[in-house]
Amino acid sequence: MQLKYLPDIKTPEDIKGYSSDQLHELCSELRNHTIETVTEVGGHLASTLGVIELSVALHYIFDTPRDKLVWDVGHQGYAHKLLTGRFKDFSTIRQYNGLSGFLKRTESEYDVFGAGHASTSISAALGIAEGRKQKQDDFRIATVIGDGSMTGGLAFEGINNAGHLGCQLLVILNDNEMSISPNVGAISTYFTRLISNPLYNRVRNEVWELTGMIPLGKTKTRNFIRKIDESLKSLIVPGMLFHELGFRYFGPINGHDLDEVIHTLDNIKDIKTPVLLHVVTKKGKGMVSVDNKSGEYHNDALKYHAVKPNGSELPEQVENKIKKESAPIFQNVFGTLACEVARNRQDIVCITAAMKEGTGLSTYAKEFSDRYYDVGIAEGHGVTFSAGLATEGIRPITAIYSTFLQRAYDHIIHDVALQHLPVIFCMDRAGIAGEDGPTHHGALDLAYLRCIQGMIITAPKNGNEFRHLLYTALNITDQPYAIRYPKASSVEFDESGQAELIPVGSWEIEQHGSDVAILAVGTLVYTALDAALELKSSGISCEIVNCRFIKPMDTSYLESMRRKFTKVVTLEEGTIIGGFGDGIAGWLLNKGFNGQLKKLGLPDSFVEHGSRDELLSLLKLDSVGIVESIRELVGARETAAG
């Protein structure tokens, strides 16, 4: 597509002089260019397509970056990036050393607050508003939050506090679940135009002040006026909840009617109290798929939430893909196993937080709809809800990404572990999550769960072991139990396989050796085996151990290991600060180990975005990097001995 506007937009100031027709053309260009680029390189698509007009209107009306624009999560922020000088680099989005798929403060001054987790925008924007007050500044603040993010308790905590503080703050609720129904019609549009009109607001305020000057009956008069105002609003608009929380409510308006969005924003931008503008949009607008049977066109927002790249793959990537295609990814293994255990036991339920597809529970949700709970983007509630279920003898399997489970930390401790409740946590995206970057890498779960008293932590090396660990978890009745696994191939999985109960805390020797003991967690067992094969050609004999239980550890093996080896390597896809390697180091130190220990894992810094294989290579957690680290360890020891 020939681009007329985007290549010349360096800052939002460049669109200030555009006519209405030019702005409409710009929206079409943004939508088409986003679709063309993201379907080629991969990334989040449907969310940002729903806010094209809103993004243009915000940058047209507000004076960014002086005025602060805060986006919740950042899935919606691609058009914002294109309007703020990042057109040239847009094709690098979510690639290593390229643009982030989310908002990122270090990337642009227009990215006021970075976020990859939902529901943070209102609290952050309110903090910015109070910072403005402390500095006696006068810029405007607007934040965009999706209706999905409004299921998170943090959003309502922010709304409650904002209503109490009463400062200027515009919250735009991007509602892409509700269809553009009769509510977004002539009456609603007229009413919103009326109550957002500056003249109406000025007259309203003057009438209110005049009633305060009435010598007698002031309170009754004001109460009467307030009731009329509230009754009229509740009759026409669904915003009384926000009104009661201290917000002026406007809408709903059609978020794809650019002229109406611009008109409304222009009218309400200078209201000095908290305002909520309800905008109805269509997620994935402009992106359609064709039904092969009926030939009908569909807007499939779920399908296009995130798309994979169409770009060519390197030969080695193709080769690796072929090797892994025989086994499903862990996400799908979990979905299969969830159905399997639910068919065998009536006490099984599954809980997730707005991630049915992402955790692999779509089939389970259909087959066991009465035993499936999606709590929305409310991880803390999901964990405590699971704890409540467990008190009634129900066995909850709580499926939450590793990085999102961080949001429920106190709930894990206070509501589950402290009460010895057998909640099973299945943590997808443990370790490197790839192109989503540092907000989504599951780098911390081993560290943050290890210190919780009574917590059992496991990591399967493959899909078959996942089954064994899950059935073992169901055999535990008085302790929480975590299973972590990466966004990757399960390596091996037999769908008709039989479950085996594994003794809690037991490890498995995959390969005997004499020079170096490699204690590996999860799928890194296979990486260690590949490295050991290469090291064997150099005369270095490695013992490979599958440390499927991170807590408790196999102290029986550790006792024999410390007597046999003077060189030990720990291998984990998690931060080495406080992780599995630290657990081994502490145990060996207490036992007076005189050898050398090398911990390999994620560094004490946030890992940026890029492909999973690329990042593991850069972190030296691939077989090449492990070989290099072990050769350094052995060489260093031999030099010291010489």
ZICOR-V757722 format. One record per backbone hydrogen bond with DSSP energy under -0.5 kcal/mol. NH is the residue of the N-H (numbers start at 1). CO is the residue of the C=O. If there is no record, write none. Layout:
# ZICOR-V757722
nh=NH co=CO
nh=NH co=CO
This chain:
# ZICOR-V757722
nh=8 co=5
nh=9 co=5
nh=9 co=6
nh=10 co=8
nh=14 co=11
nh=15 co=12
nh=16 co=13
nh=18 co=15
nh=23 co=19
nh=24 co=20
nh=25 co=21
nh=26 co=22
nh=27 co=23
nh=28 co=24
nh=29 co=25
nh=30 co=26
nh=31 co=27
nh=32 co=28
nh=33 co=29
nh=34 co=30
nh=35 co=31
nh=36 co=32
nh=37 co=33
nh=38 co=34
nh=39 co=35
nh=40 co=36
nh=41 co=37
nh=42 co=38
nh=43 co=307
nh=45 co=304
nh=45 co=305
nh=46 co=304
nh=49 co=45
nh=50 co=46
nh=50 co=47
nh=51 co=48
nh=52 co=49
nh=55 co=51
nh=56 co=52
nh=57 co=53
nh=58 co=54
nh=59 co=55
nh=60 co=56
nh=61 co=57
nh=62 co=58
nh=64 co=62
nh=66 co=63
nh=67 co=63
nh=68 co=140
nh=70 co=68
nh=70 co=142
nh=72 co=144
nh=73 co=117
nh=74 co=72
nh=77 co=74
nh=81 co=77
nh=82 co=78
nh=83 co=79
nh=84 co=81
nh=85 co=82
nh=86 co=81
nh=90 co=86
nh=90 co=87
nh=92 co=89
nh=93 co=90
nh=94 co=99
nh=95 co=92
nh=98 co=95
nh=99 co=89
nh=103 co=73
nh=103 co=115
nh=107 co=104
nh=108 co=104
nh=111 co=108
nh=112 co=69
nh=112 co=110
nh=115 co=103
nh=120 co=117
nh=124 co=120
nh=125 co=121
nh=126 co=122
nh=127 co=123
nh=128 co=124
nh=129 co=125
nh=130 co=126
nh=131 co=127
nh=132 co=128
nh=133 co=129
nh=134 co=130
nh=135 co=131
nh=136 co=133
nh=137 co=132
nh=142 co=68
nh=143 co=170
nh=144 co=70
nh=145 co=143
nh=145 co=172
nh=147 co=174
nh=150 co=146
nh=151 co=148
nh=152 co=149
nh=155 co=152
nh=156 co=152
nh=157 co=153
nh=158 co=154
nh=159 co=155
nh=160 co=156
nh=161 co=157
nh=162 co=158
nh=163 co=159
nh=164 co=160
nh=165 co=161
nh=166 co=162
nh=169 co=273
nh=170 co=141
nh=171 co=169
nh=171 co=275
nh=172 co=143
nh=172 co=170
nh=173 co=171
nh=173 co=277
nh=174 co=145
nh=174 co=172
nh=175 co=173
nh=175 co=279
nh=176 co=174
nh=181 co=179
nh=184 co=181
nh=185 co=182
nh=185 co=183
nh=189 co=185
nh=190 co=186
nh=191 co=187
nh=192 co=188
nh=193 co=189
nh=194 co=190
nh=195 co=191
nh=196 co=192
nh=197 co=193
nh=197 co=194
nh=201 co=197
nh=202 co=198
nh=203 co=199
nh=204 co=200
nh=205 co=201
nh=206 co=202
nh=207 co=203
nh=208 co=204
nh=209 co=205
nh=210 co=206
nh=211 co=207
nh=212 co=208
nh=213 co=210
nh=214 co=211
nh=221 co=217
nh=222 co=218
nh=223 co=219
nh=224 co=220
nh=225 co=221
nh=226 co=222
nh=227 co=223
nh=228 co=224
nh=229 co=225
nh=230 co=226
nh=231 co=227
nh=232 co=228
nh=233 co=229
nh=234 co=230
nh=235 co=231
nh=236 co=232
nh=236 co=233
nh=237 co=233
nh=243 co=239
nh=244 co=240
nh=245 co=241
nh=246 co=243
nh=247 co=242
nh=248 co=274
nh=249 co=247
nh=250 co=276
nh=252 co=278
nh=253 co=278
nh=255 co=253
nh=255 co=280
nh=257 co=254
nh=258 co=256
nh=261 co=257
nh=262 co=258
nh=263 co=259
nh=264 co=260
nh=265 co=261
nh=266 co=262
nh=267 co=263
nh=268 co=264
nh=269 co=265
nh=271 co=268
nh=275 co=169
nh=276 co=248
nh=277 co=171
nh=277 co=275
nh=278 co=250
nh=278 co=276
nh=279 co=173
nh=279 co=277
nh=280 co=253
nh=281 co=175
nh=281 co=279
nh=283 co=176
nh=283 co=281
nh=284 co=46
nh=285 co=282
nh=287 co=284
nh=288 co=286
nh=289 co=298
nh=291 co=296
nh=292 co=290
nh=295 co=291
nh=298 co=289
nh=300 co=298
nh=301 co=299
nh=304 co=300
nh=305 co=302
nh=307 co=43
nh=310 co=40
nh=311 co=40
nh=317 co=314
nh=318 co=314
nh=319 co=315
nh=320 co=316
nh=321 co=317
nh=322 co=318
nh=323 co=319
nh=324 co=320
nh=325 co=321
nh=327 co=324
nh=330 co=488
nh=332 co=329
nh=333 co=329
nh=334 co=330
nh=335 co=331
nh=336 co=332
nh=337 co=333
nh=338 co=334
nh=339 co=335
nh=340 co=336
nh=341 co=337
nh=342 co=338
nh=343 co=339
nh=344 co=340
nh=345 co=341
nh=348 co=345
nh=349 co=395
nh=350 co=371
nh=351 co=397
nh=352 co=373
nh=353 co=399
nh=354 co=352
nh=359 co=355
nh=360 co=356
nh=360 co=357
nh=361 co=356
nh=365 co=361
nh=366 co=362
nh=367 co=363
nh=368 co=364
nh=369 co=366
nh=371 co=368
nh=372 co=369
nh=373 co=350
nh=375 co=352
nh=375 co=373
nh=377 co=148
nh=378 co=376
nh=382 co=378
nh=383 co=379
nh=384 co=380
nh=385 co=381
nh=386 co=382
nh=387 co=383
nh=388 co=384
nh=389 co=385
nh=390 co=386
nh=391 co=387
nh=392 co=388
nh=392 co=389
nh=393 co=390
nh=394 co=389
nh=395 co=347
nh=396 co=394
nh=397 co=349
nh=398 co=396
nh=398 co=424
nh=399 co=351
nh=399 co=397
nh=400 co=398
nh=400 co=426
nh=402 co=428
nh=405 co=401
nh=406 co=402
nh=407 co=404
nh=408 co=405
nh=409 co=406
nh=412 co=408
nh=413 co=409
nh=414 co=410
nh=415 co=410
nh=415 co=411
nh=416 co=411
nh=416 co=412
nh=417 co=412
nh=418 co=413
nh=420 co=417
nh=421 co=416
nh=423 co=421
nh=424 co=396
nh=425 co=423
nh=425 co=481
nh=426 co=398
nh=426 co=424
nh=427 co=425
nh=427 co=483
nh=428 co=426
nh=430 co=485
nh=431 co=442
nh=437 co=434
nh=439 co=436
nh=440 co=437
nh=441 co=437
nh=442 co=429
nh=442 co=431
nh=443 co=441
nh=448 co=444
nh=449 co=445
nh=450 co=446
nh=451 co=447
nh=452 co=449
nh=453 co=451
nh=455 co=452
nh=456 co=480
nh=457 co=551
nh=458 co=482
nh=459 co=548
nh=460 co=484
nh=463 co=490
nh=463 co=492
nh=464 co=492
nh=466 co=462
nh=467 co=463
nh=468 co=464
nh=469 co=465
nh=470 co=466
nh=471 co=467
nh=472 co=468
nh=473 co=469
nh=474 co=470
nh=475 co=471
nh=475 co=472
nh=476 co=473
nh=481 co=423
nh=482 co=456
nh=483 co=425
nh=484 co=458
nh=485 co=427
nh=488 co=486
nh=490 co=328
nh=492 co=490
nh=495 co=493
nh=497 co=494
nh=506 co=503
nh=508 co=546
nh=510 co=508
nh=510 co=544
nh=511 co=544
nh=515 co=541
nh=516 co=541
nh=517 co=567
nh=518 co=516
nh=518 co=543
nh=519 co=517
nh=519 co=569
nh=520 co=518
nh=520 co=545
nh=521 co=571
nh=522 co=459
nh=524 co=521
nh=525 co=522
nh=526 co=523
nh=527 co=523
nh=528 co=524
nh=529 co=525
nh=530 co=526
nh=531 co=527
nh=532 co=528
nh=533 co=529
nh=534 co=530
nh=535 co=531
nh=536 co=532
nh=537 co=533
nh=537 co=534
nh=538 co=535
nh=539 co=536
nh=540 co=535
nh=541 co=539
nh=542 co=540
nh=543 co=516
nh=544 co=511
nh=544 co=542
nh=545 co=518
nh=545 co=543
nh=546 co=508
nh=547 co=520
nh=547 co=545
nh=548 co=546
nh=550 co=457
nh=550 co=548
nh=551 co=457
nh=555 co=553
nh=558 co=554
nh=559 co=555
nh=560 co=556
nh=561 co=557
nh=562 co=558
nh=563 co=559
nh=564 co=560
nh=565 co=561
nh=568 co=596
nh=569 co=517
nh=570 co=598
nh=571 co=519
nh=572 co=600
nh=574 co=572
nh=575 co=443
nh=576 co=602
nh=578 co=576
nh=583 co=579
nh=584 co=580
nh=585 co=581
nh=586 co=582
nh=587 co=583
nh=588 co=584
nh=589 co=585
nh=590 co=586
nh=591 co=587
nh=592 co=589
nh=593 co=588
nh=596 co=566
nh=598 co=568
nh=600 co=570
nh=600 co=598
nh=602 co=574
nh=605 co=603
nh=610 co=434
nh=615 co=611
nh=616 co=612
nh=617 co=613
nh=618 co=614
nh=619 co=615
nh=620 co=617
nh=621 co=616
nh=622 co=616
nh=626 co=622
nh=627 co=623
nh=628 co=624
nh=629 co=625
nh=630 co=626
nh=631 co=627
nh=632 co=628
nh=633 co=629
nh=634 co=630
nh=635 co=631
nh=636 co=632
nh=637 co=633
nh=638 co=634
nh=639 co=635
nh=640 co=636
nh=641 co=637
nh=642 co=638
